[in-house]
Amino acid sequence: MSEESKLKKVLGLWDVLGIAAGQIIGAGVMSLTGIAIQLTGSGVTPAYILSAVITIFTIMPIAILGSAIPTTGGLYRYSSRLLSPKIGFFWMLLFILLQITIALYAISFAQYLQGLFPTVPIRPVALILITVLFLANIIGVKIAAIVERWMVIVLLLSLVIFVVWGVPDINYSVFNMNDMFPDGFLGFFTAVGLISFATGGAQVIAELGGEMKNPGRDIPLTIVIATIGIGVMYAFMATIAAGVLPIKQVAGEPLTAVAGEVLPRPLFLVFMIGGAMFALATTLNATFSWVTKSILIACQDGWLPKRLGAVNRKFGTPHWLLTLFYLIGAIPIITGLSLETIAQLGTGISLIVFAFPAVAATQLPKKYPELYKNSPFKVSPGKLYLLAVIAVVLLGFQSYLLISSLELKYILGTFVYIVAAALYVIIVGNTQKFRSKKFSGFSANGGDSVEF
């Protein structure tokens, strides 16, 4: 019996909607809205709407893949089976680097808490949070999904409170061409690229296909509903952020500044705890629920020790892999690595990583025509190819906007890591063991295989 087969199919539509929503609603909307206002004034509202639409385009190939071939560790498996095993594991190594952002969410949570209670120590609180959510995910993905669902409910109620109390105070006169595009369309599209960090995230549920009850339907449905629904919510929040206080006063400031203006003190505390802090906690919890799945399959493929991917018989969770990612998040907290450094390392190549599955989607109709034909959610091969091209171009452009702001040492560090990852793949992939190895592909009975 493979370790993957021990995973339990327990996730329904509401479970994965909660995970997707928790992944999307994070630090982005709280911290990036003010920066987007600085770039495009009151144009932040259409910027959020356009960002959500663009996000749908960039992750639509993943939605199509998830519907046609739902599987555990989908993002890795799509890259390795539809492109090549070597490319798939190269993607995996880049993906691991990005998970240093686990520490970012935990530390940011602690900083918001310190804003309410100044004597609270940031690093210990961050470590406690990451430990509690790690243990919740060790116990089981269903337990983690239940925790996520309730946190998302509290989070959404907090955001609704902000919107309801803020709408009556909006000064709609600021939504004119001069105030919406103070730096022209360049500033507007830079803002759109920036806040794509806030509207993205739903695609990670493709990692959980092996634990869903009805993944062919739920993966594309969740991606579309969560991205568009939360994008609309963000647009309302951005309208309040730009329309209540003078633009100059809120430009570059966190969303909590406006919340303090429109909310009475008790509701402000609800927003800070249930909104800002839960936004970070839900993203962190959602990350633990899906982050191990691709590397679990890579362990089965032999790129890493199989024991590392062992699944706990009692809880049905990959406890060693969860521990690995717990350490990846905990070490920067313990060592005192700055938030700026964590963010630079974590976001520099994040959008490039999601371009791999988009390219892989173009091979689906050719390599697995029957699975593609029977998929609950699909488009014609020509439209799929066009969607993939659009996704790669948009991801590349948005990635450039992020990478161009990095300090040289972080760019060089990322480059060194990429070279080292490529060398590892070449060396291990050219051993006799891997040259003769077959990898299971996608089929109803698991009978297909691909070779190096």
Buried (B, 14 or more C-beta within 10 A) or exposed (E): EBBBEBBBEBBBBEBBBBBBBBBBBBBBBBBBBBBBBBBBBBBBBBBBBBBBBBBBBBBBBBBBBBBBBBBBBBBBBBBBBBBBBBBBBBBBBBBBBBBBBBBBBBBBBBBBBBBEEEEBEBBEBBBEBBBBBBBBBBBBBBBBBBBBBEBBBBBBBBBBBBBBBBBEEBEEEBBEEEBBBBBEEEBBBBBBBBBBBBBBBBBBBBBBBBBBEBBBBBBBBBBBBBBBBBBEBBBBBBBBBBBBBEBEEBBEBBBBBBBEBBBEEEBBEBBBBBBBBBBBBBBBBBBBBBBBBBBBBBBBBBBBEEEBBBBBEEBBBBBBBBBBBBEBBBEBBEEEBEBEBBBBBBBBBBBBBBBBBBBBBBBBBEBBEEBBEEBBBBBEBEEBBEBBBBBBBBBEBBBEBBBEEBEEEBBEBBEEBBEEBBEBBEEBBEEEEBEEBEBBBBEEEEEBEBEE
